[in-house]
């Protein structure tokens, strides 16, 4: 039982270290979740608008 607990603690420590490393990498890349979400939303809206315009142009050509 104590061996399993030590193994679990070791695994938890490895995961926490990996998490910290990822946070550091994201910070270094100036990653901001809110900003990225806004960009993604804007890209989706632009894609939909582009598709609507493409369809409208296509209807004139038909």
Backbone as numpy.savetxt, mean C-alpha at the origin, in Angstrom:
# Nx Ny Nz CAx CAy CAz Cx Cy Cz
7.34 -26.85 27.88 6.51 -25.65 27.88 7.38 -24.40 27.88
8.42 -24.40 28.71 9.29 -23.23 28.77 10.04 -23.05 27.46
10.36 -24.17 26.78 11.03 -24.09 25.49 10.16 -23.44 24.44
8.88 -23.76 24.45 7.94 -23.16 23.50 7.81 -21.67 23.76
7.75 -21.30 25.04 7.63 -19.89 25.40 8.85 -19.11 24.93
10.03 -19.69 25.12 11.26 -19.03 24.68 11.28 -18.91 23.16
10.80 -19.94 22.48 10.73 -19.92 21.02 9.75 -18.84 20.54
8.61 -18.75 21.23 7.62 -17.73 20.89 8.18 -16.33 21.09
8.89 -16.13 22.19 9.49 -14.82 22.47 10.52 -14.47 21.41
11.31 -15.48 21.01 12.33 -15.25 19.98 11.66 -14.85 18.67
10.60 -15.58 18.30 9.87 -15.29 17.06 9.25 -13.89 17.12
8.68 -13.55 18.28 8.08 -12.22 18.46 9.15 -11.14 18.29
10.31 -11.36 18.86 11.41 -10.40 18.73 11.84 -10.21 17.29
11.90 -11.31 16.54 12.27 -11.23 15.12 11.23 -10.43 14.34
9.96 -10.68 14.62 8.89 -9.96 13.92 8.90 -8.47 14.26
9.14 -8.16 15.53 9.19 -6.75 15.94 10.36 -6.04 15.26
11.50 -6.73 15.14 12.66 -6.13 14.48 12.36 -5.91 12.99
11.73 -6.89 12.36 11.37 -6.76 10.95 10.40 -5.59 10.76
9.44 -5.46 11.68 8.48 -4.36 11.63 9.20 -3.01 11.72
10.13 -2.89 12.66 10.88 -1.64 12.81 11.69 -1.33 11.55
12.28 -2.36 10.96 13.06 -2.16 9.74 12.18 -1.64 8.60
10.99 -2.18 8.49 10.05 -1.73 7.46 9.64 -0.28 7.72
9.37 0.05 8.97 9.02 1.44 9.30 10.13 2.40 8.92
11.37 2.00 9.19 12.52 2.84 8.85 12.62 3.01 7.33
12.43 1.92 6.60 12.47 2.00 5.14 11.38 2.92 4.60
10.17 2.79 5.13 9.07 3.65 4.69 9.35 5.11 5.00
9.90 5.36 6.18 10.22 6.73 6.56 11.28 7.30 5.62
12.27 6.48 5.29 13.34 6.91 4.40 12.79 7.25 3.01
11.75 6.54 2.60 11.12 6.78 1.31 10.05 7.87 1.38
9.88 8.46 2.56 8.88 9.50 2.80 7.48 9.00 2.46
7.20 7.75 2.84 5.89 7.14 2.59 4.88 7.66 3.59
3.75 8.08 3.08 2.66 8.58 3.91 1.39 7.88 3.44
0.81 7.05 4.31 -0.35 6.25 3.92 -1.51 7.12 3.43
-1.78 8.22 4.11 -2.89 9.08 3.71 -2.65 9.67 2.32
-1.44 10.14 2.10 -1.10 10.71 0.80 -1.20 9.66 -0.30
-0.71 8.46 -0.02 -0.78 7.38 -1.01 -2.23 7.00 -1.30
-3.07 7.00 -0.28 -4.49 6.68 -0.48 -5.15 7.75 -1.34
-4.80 9.01 -1.10 -5.36 10.10 -1.91 -4.92 9.99 -3.36
-3.65 9.64 -3.58 -3.15 9.46 -4.94 -3.89 8.33 -5.63
-4.08 7.24 -4.92 -4.77 6.09 -5.49 -6.20 6.44 -5.87
-6.88 7.16 -4.98 -8.26 7.58 -5.25 -8.31 8.50 -6.48
-7.38 9.43 -6.56 -7.33 10.35 -7.70 -7.07 9.58 -8.99
-6.15 8.61 -8.95 -5.87 7.81 -10.14 -7.09 7.04 -10.59
-7.84 6.49 -9.64 -9.06 5.76 -9.98 -10.06 6.69 -10.66
-10.25 7.87 -10.10 -11.19 8.84 -10.67 -10.77 9.24 -12.08
-9.47 9.47 -12.27 -8.97 9.85 -13.58 -9.14 8.70 -14.58
-8.93 7.49 -14.13 -9.12 6.33 -15.01 -10.58 6.22 -15.45
-11.50 6.40 -14.52 -12.93 6.34 -14.85 -13.28 7.45 -15.84
-12.79 8.65 -15.59 -13.06 9.79 -16.48 -12.48 9.53 -17.87
-11.27 8.99 -17.93 -10.65 8.66 -19.21 -11.50 7.65 -19.97
-11.98 6.64 -19.26 -12.81 5.61 -19.90 -14.10 6.21 -20.44
-14.72 7.11 -19.67 -15.94 7.78 -20.13 -15.67 8.58 -21.40
-14.56 9.32 -21.42 -14.22 10.12 -22.59 -13.90 9.22 -23.79
-13.19 8.14 -23.54 -12.88 7.18 -24.61 -14.16 6.61 -25.20
-15.10 6.26 -24.33 -16.38 5.72 -24.79 -17.16 6.78 -25.59
-17.13 8.02 -25.12 -17.84 9.10 -25.81 -17.26 9.32 -27.20
-15.94 9.35 -27.30 -15.28 9.52 -28.59 -15.61 8.33 -29.49
-15.60 7.15 -28.92 -15.92 5.94 -29.69 -17.33 5.97 -30.24
-18.27 6.55 -29.50 -19.65 6.60 -29.97 -19.79 7.55 -31.16
-18.94 8.58 -31.24 -18.96 9.48 -32.39 -18.38 8.80 -33.62
-17.40 7.93 -33.39 -16.73 7.26 -34.50 -17.56 6.10 -35.04
-18.51 5.62 -34.25 -19.30 4.45 -34.68 -20.34 4.79 -35.70
